[in-house]
Every structure is written in structure tokens, then in C-alpha cells.
């Protein structure tokens, strides 16, 4: 297993992967996405229009949100666009500033 760079109850970021805890419904299984499978990630202020009140699942069949019952209290939502996939992952974290810095260092978020 590679070294964990960041971890909270929602995600873990390693040198090679992002692990989304409680991704699949109803099993709450995790999803592991290799960083090389991510085209780009954006960080947006959390609003009613982009999923602030969504606990899990999708409202538009394009963006899937892993389970986070506290999403409405988060300041940012990250959107991971996967290579050669229609679905994107909308995820939140406990420390958005640290995660944004890590993802910029990994060139997944444009500066």
C-alpha cells in the first residue's frame, strides 16, 4: 500500500489513488480511483445548485456524490472528471484547503 498523504472519514489520498469511503449505495463500499484515471478536478463553493444538500447519490445522472450527511456544512465541493467516463464524482472533505493544495501539487487542479 502506498503512503497516505491525507485522510479523513470521507476520503483518503495516497501517492497514487483517491479512496472514497461509503461511495456505493446501499452497501456503503468504498471506491478507489487511480490518480492517472482522473482528467481534472475542480473545487467550487458549495451551493444548492451543485449538491450542497445532497447526502449521497445523484440528481442529474452525471454527478455521483459519496455519502456525507454533513455536506451542507462544507465550504467546497470537489468535482473529479474521470478519463473516458461520463460520470463525475462530487466529493467533500473535512479540510478543503489542505486537499486543494495536495490536488494542485499533483496537477489535478489547475492553478
C-alpha positions in Angstrom: 0.0 0.0 0.0 1.3 3.5 -0.8 1.7 6.2 1.8 -1.4 8.1 2.8 -1.0 11.9 2.2 -4.4 12.9 3.6 -7.2 11.1 5.3 -10.5 11.9 7.0 -13.7 10.0 7.4 -14.8 10.8 3.8 -11.7 10.2 1.7 -8.1 9.2 1.7 -5.5 10.4 -0.7 -2.3 8.3 -1.3 0.5 8.9 -3.8 -1.4 7.0 -6.4 -5.1 7.0 -5.5 -8.1 8.7 -4.0 -10.3 6.4 -1.9 -13.9 7.5 -1.5 -15.4 6.0 1.7 -19.0 4.9 1.6 -19.3 5.5 -2.2 -21.7 2.8 -3.3 -25.4 2.7 -2.2 -26.7 0.7 -0.3 -23.6 -1.3 0.5 -21.5 1.7 1.5 -18.5 0.1 -0.1 -15.5 2.3 -0.9 -14.4 3.3 -4.4 -10.7 3.5 -5.3 -9.8 5.8 -8.2 -6.2 5.9 -9.5 -4.9 9.4 -10.0 -3.9 8.5 -13.5 -7.6 7.9 -14.3 -8.6 11.5 -13.4 -8.7 14.0 -16.1 -9.1 17.0 -13.8 -10.6 18.1 -10.5 -12.3 21.4 -9.8 -13.1 23.0 -6.5 -16.3 25.0 -6.2 -18.1 26.8 -3.4 -20.9 24.6 -2.1 -24.3 25.8 -3.2 -27.8 24.5 -3.6 -27.2 24.2 -7.3 -24.1 22.0 -7.2 -25.0 19.5 -4.4 -24.7 21.2 -1.1 -27.8 19.4 0.2 -27.2 16.0 -1.4 -26.3 13.4 1.2 -25.5 10.7 -1.4 -26.3 9.7 -4.9 -27.2 11.7 -8.0 -29.8 14.2 -9.0 -28.8 14.5 -12.7 -27.4 11.1 -13.6 -24.0 12.7 -14.3 -22.5 13.5 -10.9 -22.3 10.9 -8.2 -21.9 12.0 -4.6 -20.4 9.6 -2.0 -22.2 9.6 1.4 -21.7 12.7 3.5 -24.5 13.7 5.9 -22.6 16.9 6.7 -22.2 18.1 3.1 -24.4 21.1 3.7 -21.9 22.4 6.3 -18.9 22.1 4.0 -17.4 25.1 2.2 -16.3 23.4 -1.0 -17.3 20.6 -3.3 -14.7 19.0 -5.5 -15.7 17.5 -8.8 -13.4 14.8 -10.3 -13.8 14.3 -14.0 -12.7 10.8 -14.9 -11.0 10.0 -18.2 -13.3 8.2 -20.7 -16.2 8.2 -18.3 -19.5 10.1 -18.4 -19.9 10.1 -14.6 -18.0 12.6 -12.5 -17.6 12.3 -8.7 -18.7 15.2 -6.5 -17.0 14.9 -3.1 -16.4 16.8 0.1 -13.7 16.6 2.6 -13.1 17.8 6.2 -10.2 20.1 5.3 -10.8 21.6 1.9 -7.7 23.9 2.0 -5.3 21.1 2.6 -6.9 18.8 0.0 -7.0 21.6 -2.6 -3.3 22.2 -2.0 -2.5 18.5 -2.4 -4.5 18.2 -5.6 -2.8 21.3 -7.0 0.6 19.8 -6.2 -0.5 16.7 -8.1 -1.6 18.9 -11.0 -5.1 17.7 -10.8 -6.5 21.2 -10.1 -5.3 23.9 -12.4 -3.8 26.9 -10.5 
